[in-house]
């Protein structure tokens, strides 16, 4: 079964976990505009990047308690 989590799902997932866009960008050194464009559907994130972002969001959420 394929993972259906996409770059368009990132914003909802990130917000659900209580992580701001700017904090996520700072954590991994990603330009803010790049993440914004992925989340808004203006550009498509590579699948490996989506997986990495999801893992990072989970880690940040667990660190925040």
Phi and psi in degrees as a GROMACS rama.xvg file:
@    title "Ramachandran Plot"
@    xaxis  label "Phi"
@    yaxis  label "Psi"
@TYPE xy
-83.4619  148.906  UNK-2
-75.4581  125.353  UNK-3
-99.0547  7.16424  UNK-4
-69.9264  123.678  UNK-5
-121.282  173.905  UNK-6
-62.2895  -28.2751  UNK-7
-70.1499  -21.7712  UNK-8
-83.262  -13.7208  UNK-9
-58.5258  -47.636  UNK-10
-59.4058  -48.1633  UNK-11
-62.4545  -45.8474  UNK-12
-62.9744  -46.2218  UNK-13
-61.3426  -46.4885  UNK-14
-65.0029  -39.3405  UNK-15
-60.5725  -34.0733  UNK-16
-86.7132  -2.75691  UNK-17
78.6963  27.5128  UNK-18
-108.123  128.78  UNK-19
-80.5492  156.797  UNK-20
-61.4395  -43.3135  UNK-21
-66.4101  -38.4496  UNK-22
-65.6451  -40.1179  UNK-23
-64.2419  -43.7328  UNK-24
-62.4622  -42.3539  UNK-25
-63.0258  -40.861  UNK-26
-60.3518  -40.9111  UNK-27
-109.68  -1.03434  UNK-28
74.377  32.9601  UNK-29
-98.5263  134.696  UNK-30
-59.3412  136.129  UNK-31
-54.4605  -45.5543  UNK-32
-62.017  -34.6509  UNK-33
-63.1774  -49.6999  UNK-34
-62.7882  -41.7791  UNK-35
-58.423  -45.227  UNK-36
-64.8189  -37.9916  UNK-37
-65.1021  -47.6984  UNK-38
-66.8034  -30.199  UNK-39
-89.6971  -2.24142  UNK-40
80.1325  12.0727  UNK-41
-77.3429  -27.3813  UNK-42
-138.267  159.719  UNK-43
-107.391  128.287  UNK-44
-82.0833  144.045  UNK-45
-63.2417  146.102  UNK-46
-54.7704  -39.4152  UNK-47
-66.054  -30.7668  UNK-48
-70.7016  -38.9154  UNK-49
-60.8239  -43.591  UNK-50
-62.96  -42.963  UNK-51
-64.275  -41.7847  UNK-52
-64.5332  -41.0901  UNK-53
-61.8678  -44.0067  UNK-54
-63.2321  -43.4202  UNK-55
-64.3745  -41.5162  UNK-56
-61.1648  -43.9457  UNK-57
-61.6048  -42.7513  UNK-58
-64.2994  -43.8884  UNK-59
-63.9934  -40.5106  UNK-60
-64.4043  -39.6282  UNK-61
-71.4783  -32.4521  UNK-62
-67.1205  -34.9259  UNK-63
-78.1616  -13.5601  UNK-64
